[in-house]
Amino acid sequence: DMKSDFLQGATLVFPHEDLDGNGSVDILGAADDGRLVAISGGTSALAIDDSPTALPSDYALSQNYPNPFNPGTVFSVSLPERADVQITVFNMLGQNVAELFNGKLAAGQHKFAFDANQLPSGVYFYRVSANQFVQTRKMLLVR
């Protein structure tokens, strides 16, 4: 059964262009389970990769890399189910210095980048809240 609110609040992006040079628009898409789909010139959908990517079994927040960093770093969040997610960065005084994300995310692994170009050197913390999961990690900005 399809639920009427299945895509409520979701942003869908379907890149389209003439990929094969035949004069017809080709559309690419991806399913929540990791399968890729292509539609070419009004034909039916063709599965490019129909083996679903394994979904994480637990919530997790990776350590940022590189660490120490200057000025940018990346980390990933693993979600075993669709979740309301908030990702914030705060300083040693507990002051919120950046909100990196606040919204819904599908199950899977999601990468985030943090640009600390406007911040002074020091220790910072990044925290993810997703449903009942909350985890905080430390990172070091060195100029």
VODREN-942621 format. One record per atom (N, C-alpha, C, O, CB): x, y, z. Coordinates in pm, whole numbers, plus 50000, padded with zeros to 5 digits. Glycine has a CB too. Layout:
// VODREN-942621
XYZ
...
// end
This chain:
// VODREN-942621
500834988150000
500005000050000
500875012550000
501875013350073
499065000050121
500505022149919
501215034949917
500525044350015
499295045550014
501245041149771
501285050850097
500725060750188
500705074150117
501625077450042
501545061550320
499655082050140
499525094850072
500585104750116
500875114250044
498155100650095
501175102850234
502185112250284
503605107250259
504555112650316
501975114750432
503765096950175
505075090750151
506135100950112
507255100250162
504955080150043
505805110350024
506785120149976
506575133950036
507215143549994
506725121049826
505685135050132
505405148050192
506665153750254
507315147150335
504295146950297
507025165950216
508195172650269
509495168850201
510535174450233
508305169850412
509435159550108
510665155250038
510925164149918
509995169249856
510545140449994
512185166049886
512585173049765
513105162749667
514025155249699
513665184049795
512525162349550
512925152649448
513655159949337
513205170349290
511705144949393
514775154449294
515545160149185
515725149449079
516185138449109
516935165549235
515355152548956
515505143348845
516335150048736
515785156948650
514125138948790
517665147948739
518495153648632
518025148348497
517725136448484
520005150148655
517975157148398
517525152648266
518305159748157
518525171948162
516025155148249
518725152048059
519395157147941
519485145747841
519135134347872
520815162947975
519925148747722
520085138547619
521415131547640
522435135547584
519995144747475
521415121047721
522645114147757
523225105747645
524445104547632
522405105447877
522355099847562
522845090747459
522885097147320
523205090347222
521995078447454
522565110147310
522685117247183
521645113547078
521865115946960
524015114947126
520495107747119
519485103647021
518385114047002
517415111346931
518865090647064
518525125747063
517535136347047
516395135747148
515555144647149
516975135946911
516345125547231
515305124247333
515885127247471
517055124447498
514675110047331
515045132947556
515495135947692
515555123047774
514625114947771
514535146347760
516655121147846
516825109747934
516715114648078
517215125448111
518205102547909
516065106948163
515875110548303
516535100048391
516365088048369
514355111948337
517285104648490
517925095648587
517275097648723
516875108848756
519455098148595
517175087048801
516615088148934
517195077649025
517835068148980
515115086948930
516965079249154
517435069449253
516335066849353
515635076049395
518725074449324
516175054349391
515195050449492
515835051449630
517055051549643
514665036149466
514985052149735
515485052949872
516375041149910
517235042449996
514325053749968
516165029649845
516955017849880
518255016949801
518945006749808
516155005349857
518605027449725
519885027849655
519845023549511
520865024549442
520845019549726
518715018649460
518635014549321
518625026749230
518025036949262
517375006049296
519305025649115
519335036349016
518415032648901
518305021048864
520775038748964
517735042748845
516775040548738
517015050748628
517315062348657
515325041448790
516885046548501
516985055648387
515755054248300
515285043048277
518275052948304
515215065548252
514095065548158
514565073148036
515015084548048
512785071848220
514465067047919
514995072947797
513915074347692
513295064447652
516145064547743
513695086647646
512815089247532
511425083447542
510905078647442
513435084247411
510805083847660
509445079047674
509325064047691
508215058847700
508655083347558
510435056947695
510365042547715
510115039547862
510145048647946
511655035647667
509865027147893
509645023448033
510955024048111
512035024448053
509015009448044
510835023948242
512015025148328
512945013248310
512505001848298
511595026348475
514225016048309
515265005948297
516115006548424
516665017048456
516145008148169
516214995548495
517044995248617
518504994448578
518914985148508
516654983348709
519285004048623
520725003948598
521404995248702
522294987348669
521305018348600
521004996548825
521574988648933
520424985049025
519934993449100
522704996349011
519984972449020
518824968849099
519174961149226
518304954949287
517894960549016
520434961749267
520804955549395
520814966449501
521684975249500
522204948449386
519864966049594
519774976649694
521034977649779
521654967549813
518564974349784
521404989849812
522514992249903
522064988450044
520954991850085
523005007149896
522904981650116
522554977650253
522344990050339
523174999150340
523644968550314
521244990350410
520965001450500
521664999050633
521824987550675
519435003250522
522095009650700
522735008050831
521775001250929
520565003450922
523205021750887
522314993251019
521474986551118
521314995051245
520414992751325
522064972851154
522195004951262
522155013551380
522415028051342
522945030951234
523195008851485
522035037051432
522395051051417
523885052451447
524415045451534
521545060251511
524565061451376
525995063851403
526395077651353
525825082851257
526875052851337
527385083351420
527995096051380
529485093551371
530115089851470
527655107651482
530065095451252
531495092851234
532335104351290
531845115551308
531825090651085
533595101351317
534545111951353
534835120051228
534965114451119
535865105951415
534925133051242
535215141551126
536605138551071
537485133751142
535095156451163
536765141650942
538065139750876
538295151150779
537365154450705
538135125950802
539425157450774
540545155450867
540255161851002
539365170251016
541845161150809
541015157751100
540905163251235
542275162351301
542735151251328
539815155751319
542965173451328
542555187351314
542305191151166
542755184451074
543625196551374
541575202351149
541225206751014
541405221750999
541485229051098
539785202950980
541465226450873
541575240650840
541265242550692
542035237550610
542975246150874
540225249250654
539075253250733
537905243550720
536885245350786
538625267050691
538035232950635
536895224150612
537125209850658
538255205050662
536555224050467
536035203150692
536075189250735
534765182550696
533775189250668
536325188150889
534755169250695
533545161750660
533305150750764
534235146350832
533665155550519
532055146450775
531675135250861
530405129150804
529755135150719
531475139751010
530055117350852
528845110850802
527925106850917
528355104751030
529195098550718
526645106050882
525605101950975
524915089750915
524485090150800
524575113551003
524815078950991
524135066850946
522775065951013
522655067351135
524985054150977
521745063550931
520375062650982
519755049350939
519725046450819
519515074650930
519265041151032
518625028650994
517185030450946
516595021150893
518655019151111
516635042450965
515265045450924
515155060450895
516015068250933
514235041151034
514085064250827
513825078450801
513725085550936
513125080451030
512515080550716
514315097550944
514365104351074
514345119451059
514765124950957
515615100151151
513835126051163
513985140551177
515385142551232
515715137551340
512865146951271
516205150051159
517625151351194
517985165951216
517585174651138
518515145151084
518745168551321
519295181751345
520785180051371
521195172051454
518585188951466
521605187851298
523045187451316
523525201451348
523325210751270
523775181751189
524145202951465
524605216051510
526075215351550
526605204751586
523755221051628
526725226951542
528115228351585
528135238951694
527505249451681
529075232351464
528845236051803
528945245951909
530355246651963
531155237451945
527965242752021
530655257852030
532005260252082
532145255152225
531215249252280
532345275252075
533315257552284
533605252852420
532685258952526
532525253352634
535045255952456
532085270452494
531165277052588
529735271852573
528845276252645
531195292052567
529535262652479
528195257352455
527355265952364
526155263452349
527485255552584
527965276052301
527235284852211
527115278352073
528095273252019
527925298652200
525915278552018
525685273151885
526345282351782
525995294151774
524145271551856
527295277151704
527985285351604
527555281951462
527845289551369
529495283551618
526865270651443
526385267051309
525305256351319
525395247151401
527545262051220
524285257651234
523305247051218
523515241451079
523235248250980
521805252251239
524015229151070
524365223350940
523165217050871
523105216850748
525435212950958
522215211950949
521035205750888
519915205250990
520155203251109
521365191550835
518685207150941
517505205751025
516345201750935
515745210150868
517185218951103
516035188750934
514975183850848
514905168750848
515515162150933
515165188950707
514165163250752
514005148750741
515045143050646
515385149050545
512585145250692
515555131050681
516475123750595
516015109350584
515505103650680
517925124550649
516215103450466
515885089450444
516905080550514
517995085150550
515835086250294
516565068050533
517505058350587
518705057450494
518575058650373
516845044350604
519895055450552
521115054350473
522245061950538
522145066450652
520895059450331
523335063350463
524495070850513
524535084250441
524445084750318
525825062750491
524685094950517
524665108450463
525945115750505
526325115450621
523415116250513
526605122250407
527835129650435
527525144550448
526685149950376
528895127350324
528225150950540
528075165250563
529445171750566
530415165950615
527315167950694
529515183750512
530755191550513
530545203650604
529465209450609
531155196050368
531605207250676
531565218950763
532705228150725
533865224150724
531655214850913
532355240650692
533335250850657
533425260650773
532485268050801
532945258150523
534575260650840
534775269150958
535575281650924
536315286751008
535475261351069
535445286450802
536215297850753
536055310250841
536995318050855
535805301150612
534875312250899
534605324350977
534855322651126
534585331751204
533175328550955
535365311051167
535565308351310
537035308651349
537895305551267
534965294751346
537325312451473
538725312251520
539175297951552
538345288951568
538895321351645
540475296051562
541025283151602
540435278951736
540115287351820
542565283651609
540305265951755
539815261151883
539135247651873
539055241751765
538875271051944
538645243051987
537905230451995
536435233351971
535875242752029
538135223452134
535815225451887
534385226451858
533765212651872
534455202451867
534145232251715
532465212451889
531715199951901
530625199951795
530005210251768
531125198252044
530385188351736
529245186951645
528345176151700
528795165651745
529715183651500
527035178951694
526055169951755
524965166751654
524465175451583
525435176251882
524595154051649
523475149751566
522375144651658
522615136951751
523905138851463
521155149051630
519955143951697
519075138151588
518715145151493
519195155251781
518725125351601
517875118751501
516925109451575
517355099351632
518735110951395
515635112851574
514655105351653
515145104751797
515325115251858
514425090951594
515365093051855
515815091951995
517345091552008
517865090952119
515225079452059
518065091751896
519525090851895
520135104751907
519755113951835
520035083951767
521095106351999
521855118852013
523305115052037
523615107152126
521295127852131
524205120751956
525635118351977
526405131051945
526055138451854
526135106551890
527475133352022
528325145152006
529765140451990
530215131052056
528185154852127
530495147251901
531925144451881
532695157651883
532145168351857
532175136651747
533995156551913
534865168151923
535705169451797
536125159351739
535775167252049
535955181951755
536845184651642
537705196751674
537335205151756
536035186951510
538865197451609
539835207951639
540145215951513
540635210551414
541125201951698
539845228951518
540155238251409
541495244851440
541645251451543
539025248951391
542465243151351
543805248851370
544105257851252
544095253351137
544895237751384
544365270551277
544685280251170
546155280651145
546615288151059
544175294151205
// end
